[in-house]
Amino acid sequence: MTEGNPILSVRDLRVGFRTLDGTVNAVKGVNLRVDAGETVAIVGESGSGKSQTMMAAMGLLASNGSASGAVEYRGRNLLGLSKSELNKIRGSKISMIFQEPMTSLDPLYTVGSQLVEPIRRHRGLDAKAAHAEALRLLELVRIPEPRRRLRSYPYEMSGGQRQRVMIAMALANDPDILIADEPTTALDVTVQAQILKLLADLQRKLGMAIVFITHDLGIVRRLADRVYVMRSGEVVEEGATQVIFSAPQHAYTKMLLAAEPTGRKALPPTGAPVVLEGRGVEVTFEIGGGFLAGDSMILRAVDKISVALRQQQTIGIVGESGSGKSTLGRALLRLLPSQGVIRFGMKDIAKLDREEMRPLRRELQLVFQDPFGSLSPRMTVGQIVTEGLLVHEPSLSKADRDRRAVEALREVGLDPAMRNRYPHEFSGGQRQRIAIARAMILKPRVVVLDEPTSALDRSVQKQIVELLRDLQQAHELSYLFISHDLSVVRAMADYIIVMKEGRIVEQGETDVIFDRPHEDYTRTLMAAAVDETRFRAAG
C-alpha cells in the first residue's frame, strides 16, 4: 500500500437531498482514501451517511440528491463525469454489491441472463462463453445446484442466495475496487463465514481493493486493514483496525463496540391459547420448464411442517439460507399457496380465497426482509404507514390517520416530522423501522417478522428487540421471528424451530436449543453463533 498514491481518494465530500422540509445534509465533508489491494471498512449506525458516501462516488444518488467535493479514481474525478463515461467504469473498474438484492435484480429475467449481460457488455464474450462464465461465478459463490439456478428467477431464491448472485455479478469483470454495502446482511452465520472467506480469497487472487460498508463490527475486525467510523454524516474516528478495536478514542466508537442485544424473552402465560396453527403445511414450486428452459423441476420448499403459535409467544425460526424459513412464514399467513391445515384462532383459513382473507389481514401482519422493495417510492412515509388504515379503518379522518402515523413512527424511534419524506431518503435501518410501524399501526394479533433486524446496526438492533418485546407485552402479540442472526433470536424468542431443506430438524425452548442441541446441524449453527459472539466480545 502506498499512502501517497491511493487508488480511490475522497476529499471534502458533501451530499445533500432536497426535501419538502428543506435540504437534508447526509454527508458533511468526508475525507477518506483506499489504497490498491487493501480493505477499508466504513462503519456507523443507520443514517450515518456511510452508504451515501459510496453512492455519491458511484454517481448513484437519487434524483433529488447532489454531491460536491472530489471522488478520484486513479486521479480522475468521478463527480465530473457524464453518465456514459461513468458507465465505462461502473461494473468494470469499480463494482458495487448493494444492501437489498431484491431491488437490484430484475424480477422479469432469470439469474443467468442477468449475469450474462454485464459479462458480454464489458468483456466482449460470445453467448456460450458468457454462459460458462456465469456458471463458474455461481459455483464460486457456492450457490447450490448452480446449473439449475441459472434458469431461476430472483423470487424463486432465498434472500441469502440472491445476495450471493449479486456478489457474483459484481465480481464478473475482475474490478479494481469492490464496494460491498452490507453484503452479508441476508446471510446466516455459516454462509456468512463462507462469503467473507471467498471475498478475502478473491482479493488476494485479483489484487482488488474492497470498501466494506457495514454495521457488523465482527466482520470489520476479520476483514479490514483500516476503519472509518461515521456518525451523522461525518467521520469521527479513523485508523488501523487493530488500533480502533483495542484502543478506541471516540465515545461513539466505544458505544458501537459495546452494543449487543441482551435479555431473554419470558415464556407465554401457562395455558395461553393457540392463535395460529399449521398442520402438515407443504409448499412446492415448479422451477424451469417452458420454451428453451428445459425440463421443469419441483422444489419442495416446506415439507409437511406442523407448528402452533400461542398468544404472547415468540417462535424463532432459524436455519441456513434456502431452508424454507420465510416460505413457511408466508404460507401460514396465506400469502403463498400451500397444502395442509392452517387455523387462525377458531377459524380454518387454509381454503379461504383472497376476498375472504381480506378482513383478517389486519390481524395477520408481515414485516418483510427487504424494506426498500416493499415501500412504494412514490408515497411519503406518512402515506405508507397509514395505507392499511384506508382499507381496514376507512371511517378515520385524514387528521386521525396523521395522528396515528405520528404515534406509530414515534413508537419505532423515528422522528414524526420525517413523515413527509420518501423511502429513498432514509437509511436501510430507518426503512426497516418504517416497515415495522406500518405493521404495528393496525394493532395485529400475529406478526411474522422476516429478518426484521438484518439491515440494522447492533445498537439499533438492541433498541428494536426491546421495542418488539414491549409491544408484545402491551398488546399480547404473538410473533414468528425468522432470522439468521442467532444472538437476536435468543434475545427475542422463547421457542425455537430449526429448519433445513424445508423440514424441521429440531425444536424446543430457546435455552435448550442453544445450550443442549441434539442434532449435528443445530450444533453447527450454534457453534457459529458462539464464535461470532466471542469475536465481537474480543473487540
N, C-alpha and C positions, 0 to 999 in steps of 0.2 A: 504494500500500500504506500502511495505517495501523497502525503497530505497536501503538498503544494499543487498537485495536478489532479483534482478529483474528476471522476467520470460524470458525476452529476453534482451541480452546485446550485443551491437555493439561497438567494440573498434578498433580504428585506421583503419577503413575500407577504402581500396583503390580499385577502379575499373578502369581498362583501356581497351581500344579497339584497336586492331591492324588494321590500315587502310593503304591505298595506300599513304596517306600523313604522315604516322608515327603513333605513339601511341597517342590516344586521352584519356586524363585523365578525366573521368566523375565524379568520387568520390575521394576526396582527404583528407583522414584521418578523416573520420566522427566517432564521438562517440555519442552514444545515448543509452537509456535504456527504457524498457517497463515493468512496474510492473503488477502483476496479477490483472485483473479486471479493469484496467484504460484505458482511451482513450488518445492516443498520436497522435498529428497531425504533419505531415511533410509538410511544405508549401514552396512555392517558384515558380519562373517563370518557364516556359518550358525550359528544358535543364539545370535546376539547379542541377540535379542528384538525386532528391527525389525518383523517381521510380526505378532507377538503384540501389539505396541503398537496397531497399527491394527485387529486383530481384536477387541481389547477395546473400542476406540472404536465399532466397528460392532455390538457385542453378539453376536459370533460365536465366542466362546471355546467350547472343548469342555466337555462336561458336568461334568468334574472340575476346571474352571478357575474362578477368581474374580478380580475386579478391584476395586480401591479407588482413591480419589482423585477426580479430576474430568476429564471429557471434555465440553467445552461447544461446541455448535454454535449460533452466533449467540446465545450467552448461556444456552442451555438445556442442562442436564447430561444427557447421553445415558445415563450409567450408572444413572440412577434411573428410566428409562422402562420401561413394560411392553412386551411383545413386540408388541402391536397398535399401540402408539404408535410404537415403533421402525420398524415396517413402513411407516408413513406417510412416514418419512424415508429409509430404506434403499431404494435403487433409484430414488428420485426426487430428493431433495436431495443425498444422498451415495451414490455408486455405487462399486463395487469390482471391479477386474479381478484375478482370482485367478491364482496362480502355476501351478496344474495344471488346465488347462481340461477334461481328460477327466473329472475327478471333479466338475466343476461343471455339465457338460452332461448332460442325461438321455439315456441311450442308446436309450430306447424312443420318443423323439419326434424328428421332423425338426427341422432347424435353423430352418426357417421358423416352425414352431409355437412354438418356444421364444423366438423373437424377438417374435412377435406378442403373446404372453401379457402381458409387462410393459408393452408399449405400450398395450394395451387397458385394463389394470388401472389404470395411472397417468394416462393421457391421455384415456380415455373414447372412443377412436375405434371406429368400427364395423369389422367384419372386413375389408372391402375396403380401407378407408383404412389400417388397421394393416398389411395385407399389402404395400401400396405403400410404406409407411414402412420396413418390414423390408427390402424390396428396395433402397431408397435407402441404407440403412445398410450393407448388404453391398457395394454399389458404393463407398460412402465409404471402407471399409477395404480396398478393392481385392481382393476375393475373385474369382477367375476364374469366369466364367460364373455370375454371381450368381443369375439366374432359376432355373437348374437346381439350384444349390446349396441353394436354399430347400427343395427336396424331399429333400436328402441327410440322412443320419443322421450323428452325430458320428464313428462308427467308420469312415465312408467318407471322412473328410478327414484330411489330414496334421496333425501337431502344430501347425505354424505357422498353418494355416488355421483350426483350432479356436480358437487364441488370438485370431485376428482376429474370429471370431464373438463371443468373449467381450467384446472391445473394443466391437464394435457394440452388444451387449446393454447394456453399461454406459453407453453414450452415448445410449441410446434416449430418455431422458426429460430431456435437457439438464440434468445435475446441476450444483449449485453447486460440489461438490467431487468430484473423481475420484481414488480411491485406487488406484494401479497397483502391484500386488505382482509384481515381476519380469515385466512384460507382454511383454518381448521375449525371454524365455528360450528359447522354442522356435523362434525365427525366425533364418533365415540373414541374413548381413550386409547383403545388398542389400534384402531386405524389411524388416529392422530399421530401416534408414535411412528407408524409406518410412513406416513406422508412427510413428516418432518425429517425422517432419515432419508427419504427419497430426495427431498429438496436439497439436503446437505450433500448427498452423493452427486446430484446433478450439478451443484455449484462447483464442487471440486473437479468434476469432469469437464464442464464447459467454461469454467472460469468466470461465470457471470456474477454480478453483484445482486444482492437481494435487499429490498427495502421492505421490512416486515412491520405492518400496521396491526397492532393487537392490544387487547386489554388483558391478555393472559401472560402474566409475568413469568410463569414457569416455562413457557415456550421461549420467551425472550432470553432467559438465562442459559437455556440449552443452545440457542442458535446464534445470538447476536454478538458481534465484536464490540459495537458501540450502541449507546442508547440515548435517545432524545425523549425527555418527559415533557408532555404538553398539558397545559391547563388553560381553559378559556381563550384559546387561540394563540397562546404564547408558549415558547419553550422556557420552562422554569428550571430545568437541570439537564445537563448532558455530560457524557463521559464514557469511559470504558465500562463494559458491562460488569466486570468483576468489582470495580470501584463503586458503581451505582448500587449494587446489591449488598456489598459488605459495609459501605460507609456512606449511605445517602445523606445529603446535606439539607435538602428542602423538606419542610414538613409534609408537603403534598406527596412527595415520593415515598416518605416513610409510611403515610397512610395507605397508599396503594399496595405497598409490600405487606401490610398487616391485614388487609381486607380478606375475609373468608366467611361464607355463610355458616352460621352456628345455630345451636339449639336443636331440639328434637320435637317432632310433631306428636301431640298426645293422641292416644287411641280414642276412637269414637265412643260415645256412651254405650254401656252394656245394653244389648237389645235394640240398638239403633236399627230402624227399618232399612231394607234394601230399596234403593231408589232407582238404580239402573242395573239390569242383569242381562247377560248374554249366555246362551247355552248352545254349544255346538256351532259357534259362529264360523263361517267359512267364506273367504273372498278369493276369487280367481280372476286372473287377467289373461286375455289372449294376446300374445306378442307376435308381431310379424304377420306374414300372410299377405295375400293380395298380389297384384301385378308387379312383377320384378322383385318382390320382397321375400320370396322363398316360402317354405312351409311355416305355418304358424305353430306356436308352442303355447301350452297352458302353464302359467305361473301361479302356483298356489301360495298366495301372499299371507293368508291367515288360514290355518288348518284346524278346524273344529275346536276352537277355544271357548272355554266357559269362564265367566268372571261375574262377581257380584259386588257392586259398589254400594256401601251403606251411607246413610246420612252422616255428614261431618267427617267422613273418611277420605283419606287421600291414598290412592293406589298408585305407586310409582311403577311405570312400565319401562324396563331397561333392556338393552341388547345392542348389538352392533348395527351399523347402518345396513338397511335392507332386511332386518329381522322381522319386519311386519308391525312394528310398534304404532306408527302413525296410521297405517291402514286399519288396524284394529280399532283405534280411537274413532276414526271417521265412520267405520261400519256401525259401531254402537250408537252413533248419533244419526244413523240412517242417511249419511252423506255419500255412501257407496252402496251399490247393490251387493247383497250378501245372502247366504243361506243360513238357516238356524233360527233360534228363538231370541228375540230381543224384547225385553219388558222395561217400561218406564213407569215406576210406581205400580199400579194395579193393571196397567194397560199394555196389551201386546201390540207393539208398534212395528213389528217386522214386516207386515204386509200393507201398511198404510201408504197411500200414494202421496205425491208432493203436496196437494191441497190439504189432505187430512193431517199431514205433519206440520203444516204451517202454524197453527195455533200453539204447537208445542215448542217451536223453535226458540222462543224467548227463554224457556226453562232449560234448554239444552244448548249451551254455547260452546264455541271453539275459539281458542286463541292460536293463530297459525304460527308455524315455524318461521315463515318468511313474511314479515310485516309489510315490507315495501310492495310486494306483489299483491297483497290483499287490501291495500289502501288506495282508493281512487286518486290519481294525481290531479284530477280536475275538481276535487272537493276540498274545502278547508277542513282543518281538524275538527272544528265545531260541527260541521255538517256530517263528517264521518262518524263521530262519536254518537250523534243523535239520530243517525239514519234509521236504526232499529225502532226508535220511538215513533217514527212516522207510520210504521207498519203495525206495531203492537199497542201503541197508545195514541191513536190518531186524534183524539179529542184534546190533547195537550196544545196549548197556545205556543207560538214561537218564543215568547218570553219564558214560558215554563220549560221548554226544551233547552233554551240557552242556560237557564238556571241549573238544570240537571247536568248539562255539559260542564259547567264551572265546577260543580261538586265532584263529578267523575274525574276530571283532569286533576283537580287538587288532590283527590284520594290516591292517585297513582304517582304523585310527586311532580306534576308538571304545572307550570305557571298558566293559569286560565287565560291570561292575556295573549297567550300564543294561539288561541283557538281560531284566529283569522288567518293563520299561515297555512301553507300547503305541505304535504308529506316530504317533498324533496328538500325542504328547508330544515329538516331535522336529522339528527344522527340516527344510526341504526338502533341504538338503545332507546332513544326517545320515541322512535316509531313503534317499538315493541310496547312501550307503556301506553301509547295511544290505542294500540290494539287491545290491550287489557281493559282500558277504560271503556272501549266500545262494547265489550262483552259484559262488563260489570254493571253498566248503566241500566240494563234490562232486569236486574235482580234475578239471575237464574238460580236453579236448584243444582244443576250439574254443569261443570265446566271441564272440558278437555283442554289441557294446556300442553300444546305440542312444542317442545323446546322453547318455552317462554322466556328463558333467561340466556339462551345461547348467544344472542347478539349483545349481551350486556357485560360491562366490566365487573370485576369482582365486588367493588364497593356497592354498585347499584344492584347487583345480584342479591347481595345481603339485604338491601332495603326492600326489594321486590318479594323475596322469600318471606320477610316479616310482614309485608303488606298482605300477601295472599293468605298467610296464616290468620292475620287479624280479621280479614274479610270473611274467611271461613267460619271463624268463631262467632262473629257478629251476626252472620246471616245463615248459619247452619248449612253452608255449602258443602258439596261433595266434589272432589277433584279426581280426574285421571291425569296424572302428571307424567308425560312422556319426555324422556331426556337421556342423553348420553353422558351428562355431567353427574357422576355418581355422588360427589360431595353435596351438590344441590339436592339431589334426590333424597339423600339421607336426612337432610335438614327439613324436607317437605313432607315425606311420605311416612305413613305408619304401617304400610303393607307393600310388598314388592312382588312384581311378576317379572321374571327373567325370560326373554324370548330369543329364539334362534330359529331362523329359516321358517318362520310362520307358526312355530309351536312354542308352548310353554315348557321350558326345561326345568324350572324350579320356581317356587313361590312360597311366601311366608312373611312373618312380621319383619320389619326393617332390620332390627338389630340382629336377628337370627341369620338373615340372608347375608348381611355384611360380615358378621363375626364368625359364623359357623356354616358356611355354604357347603352343600353336599356334592354338587356337580362340578366336574372339571371346568366346564365352560364358565360357570359362575365364579369359580376361584380365579380364573384368568382375568375376568373383568374386574373383580375386586382387588386383585393384586396390582393391576394397572392403576386403579384409583388410589390405592395406598401409596404407590410410587410417586404419583403426581402430587399428592398431598405433602409427602415428605420433601419433594423437590421444592414446592412453594415455601414450606416451612424453613428449609435451609437458606432461603433468601432473607 
